[in-house]
């Protein structure tokens, strides 16, 4: 999680500028409008570059040095001489990256001056702590879990994935991903190793997918890694984590079964062959673009159209997909499954 570790408070309480009486924020999808008026307390304020920063904090700070949380948005300000009028307000728009998860957050607006020596970070000269706690309306992962992780395979499960936004608000493409991190995840930026993932497609507002059970090839993590199942959303530029669950137990590599009794293996070739044949069928609701396009006769464009049209209730629903006619559906049906 991003904290205020690069921010300081003014030395000797030399506050150069503060907020006026007007201030606030307003979210619109992945942007936020930040509004404020300003008071200049010292002529030295005109020698600094200033930004407005909006933070989401687990608890309300009582002083600038206590600011801890995730930086949701930051916006550069013009010279304070142009906007330092406590009566008139100034509004600036910024890209918003809300914190992942479903926890209540306290929002804090900070007035930050760039460091005088040119170093990274800056000084917090004023804070506004908003009393109303916020829960961000983001796609949600409900009862996410890992059913199995061994022999380079994993099964990702979820009781449901839902989009609680308004009915006309289609999500970006959603992806369910398993990551190995050095420690438990609390939101924000992270560094780790991807284990497995599947692109699920877009989900209409006020809709949900239920009973997800996704078998995938996995890259086994190192011992004692913190496994985190993440629901991520494409915003047109990158995937952002919208919800997550830290798995309770660290990963411990299973004992290899490669040296199992050879005679026991020999007694089950037919059963294993049937299982292998079944596993080759690709789910039209859960398969990735690569998996769908690997089916003979299905192009990448049709695979993307299938993902965009999810969820399907029967395989016959594929006839509605652009590029999929009755003849093509008849040819590929035997290679597809619903879930």
N, C-alpha and C positions, 0 to 999 in steps of 0.2 A: 504494500500500500504506500502511496506517495505521502510523505509527511512534510512538515515545514522545516526539515533539518538544514536547508540552505538559506532559510530566512532568519533574520535577527531582529532585535528591537533597537531603536535609536539609542546611541550611547548618551549617557548623562541625561536621559529623558528629553532630548532635543527633538521634539515633534515639529516637523516642517509643515504638515498639512493634515487636516482632518475632514471627515465627512460633514456635510451640511445636514439640514433636516430632511431632505428628500432622498430616498434610496429604495432599492428593491430589485427583484429579479423576476423574469417571466420565461418559462420554458416553452419552446415550440419544436417538438420532435427532437432532433439532435443539435439544436441551437438554443441559446439563451440570451435574452436581452438584459443587460445589466444597466441599471439606472442609478445615478447619484448626483448630488451637488457637493461642492467642496469649499473649504475655508483654507486660505493660505496663512500659515502662522509665522513664516519667516521668508525673507527674500531668497534665502538659500534654496527654497523649493524649486525655483526656476532653473536651477543648475542640475536638476535631476530628471531622469526619465521615470515615468510613473505607469503603473498597471493597476487594473482592477482584477482581483482574484476572487472566485467563488469556491468555497470549500464545503465538503460534506464531512461532518465529524460525528463519531459515535456518541460523544457527550459534548455539552456546551462549554467552551473555554470561558474563563472569567478574565483572562488577560492574554495579550498577544503571545507571550512566551509559552502559553499552554495550548496553542493551536496545534491539533493533531488530527489528521484525517486524509481525505483524498482530494486533490485539486481537480475540481469539476470543469472549470473554465478560467481562462485568463485573457485579458484584452488590454492592448496598449492604449494609453491616453495621449491626446495632444498636449502641448505645453499647458501647464496649469493656469497660466495667465489668461488663456482663452476661455476657460470653463470654470474658474474659481469664483462662482457666484452662488452664495448659500440659498438664494431664492430660486434661481433657475436650475433645472436638472439637465444632465447630459446622459444620453443613452448610447451604448455601444453593444453590438452583437458579437457573439463568440461561439465557437464550436463547443458543445457540451459533451463531456464523457461522464455520465452518472456512475456512481459506484455500483458494482455488481451485487446481487443478492437482494433479499427482501427485508432488510433491517431498517428500522427508523433511523433517520439521520437529522442532525442539526445543521442548518445551512448558515455559513458565515461569509460575509463580504469583507474583504481586506483591501486596504489602500496601501500599496507597496511601492517604495522608491528603490530604483536600481542602486546597487552598491556604489558608493562614491569612488572607490578605488578601481571600479571596472570589473571586479570579480563576479562570478556567478552568484545567484541568489539575490538578496535585497533586504530592505528594512521594512517591517510592518509599522506604519505610522498610525493606523486607526483600524478598528474592527466594528462591524455591526453583527450581532448575534440575533438571529431570528427565532422567536419563541416557538413557532409552530414546527413540529417535527414532520419530516417528509418521508414517504416511501415512494420510490420512483416506479413508474409504470413501465416495466420491462418484461420481455418474455421470461417465463418461469419454468424451472425444472422441478418436478414434483416426484419425490421418492426415487431419485436417481441412485443407481448402484452398479457395481461390477459383479456379475454373476460368476465369472470364471476368468482366470488369467494364468495360463500355463501353456507350455509347448508352442509358444509364439502365436497363441490365439487368445482372444478375449471376447466376452459377451457383455455389452453395455445394455443396461435396462433402465426404464423409467416408467413410473406409474402413469405419468402424463407430462406433456409439454404444452404450455398454453400461452396465448397472446392476450393479455388483459386490456390492451389498448382499445380504442373505439372501433366499431365494426368496420369502418371504411379505411382503417389503418393497417395495411398489409405489412407484415414484418419484412426485413431483409432476409436473405437466405440464412437459415439457421443451421448450425453445425453442433453435433454432440461429440465432445473430444475428451480423451483421457490423457492427463499429463502427469509426469513425475517431477516434483519440485523439491528443493532442499528442505522446506518447512511448510507448515500449514499456510494455506492461502486465505487472505482477508480482503481481496479486491484490489483493483488497480493494476499497474504494470507487474509483470512477473518474468522470471527467468527459469527455464526448465527444459525438459526433454519430452517431445510428444510421443505417446505410446500408441494410440490408435484414434481414429475419428471417422465420422460419416456426415456428409452434407445431407440434410433432411429436406431442404427446400423452404419456401416461404409459407407463412401461416397467417390467415386472415385474423383481424381483430375479433375478440370475443369468441375465439375458436380454440380447440385443443386436439392434440393427438394423444391417444391413450394406449397403454399396454405395449410400449416399445420393447423390443427384444432384438438386439442387433449384434450378430456374430461378425467379428472382424479379425483380420491378421494384425498381430501386435508386435511391437519391438519391446522386448522385456527390459524393464528398468534395472538399475543397480539395486543391490540389497538395501533395505531400510529407507527407501525413497518414500516421500509423502505423495500418495496418489490423490489427484484432484479431478473429479468429473466436472466438466464445464459445458454450459450451454452458451454458444457464442453466436453473434449476429453480424452479418456483413452490412457495413454502412455506406458502401460505394467506394471505399478506399481500403479498408482493412476489416478484420474480424475483431469485434469487441466482446469481452466477456459480460454476459447479462445475468447469469446465475451460476451457482457452483455448489458442490458438496465435497468437503474433505473426507475421504474415506477413513474410517476409524483406525484401521490397522495398517502399519507400514508394510510395504511389499517384502515378502520373503520368498526367494526363488524356490519352486517345488523341486523335489528329488526327481531326477530324470528317470523316465520309464523306458529308456532306449534298450536296456538290457533285460527286459521282461522275458519270462520263459518263452522260448521259441515255439514250443509245441502248442502253448496256449494261443499264440498268434495264429498258428496254422489252422486252428479249428474254426476261425471266424472270418474267413476271406469273403464269403458271400454277404454277410451282414455288413462288413466294412465297406464293401463295394456299393451296396445299396445306400449306405449313409453318405458316401462320397458323392454318388450321383445326385442325391437330394440336395447336398450342400452347394452344388454347382448352380442351382436355380437362383436367380437374382430377384430380390424383393423389389416390387415396383413402388412400394411406399418407403423403403429404407435404404435401397441400394444407392451407391454413389454414382456420379456421372461416369467415372472410369469403369465401374462394374457393369453398368447398363450398356455402355457403348461396346463392351467386350462381347456382348451377345451378337452373334452373326446376324447381319441385316439391319442392326440398329446403329445409326450414326450418332455422333456426339450431339448434333442439333436436336435429334429426337430424344436423346437421353435428357438433355436440358429441359425440353418441353415436358417430359414425364415428371421431372422433379418439380417444375413450376406448377403442374396440375394436381399435385398431391393435396390431400389424401384421396385414395381410391377405395371404393367399397368392394368392387369386383374387378377381375382382370378385364372383363368386357368394357369397363369404363375407359380403357385405353383408346377406344375407337374415337374418343373426343379429342385426343391429343393431335396437335398439328403434325402432319407428315405420316400419321399412322392410319392406314386403310385396312379394310377387312382382310385382304390377301396377306399383307405384312403381319397383321396380328395373328393370323392362322399359322404363319411360319415360325413366329417367335414364342407363341403361347407356351410350348412345352419347356421353354428355358426360363420361364418367369413364375414367380409366386407372389401372393398378395403381401404377406408380411414376413 
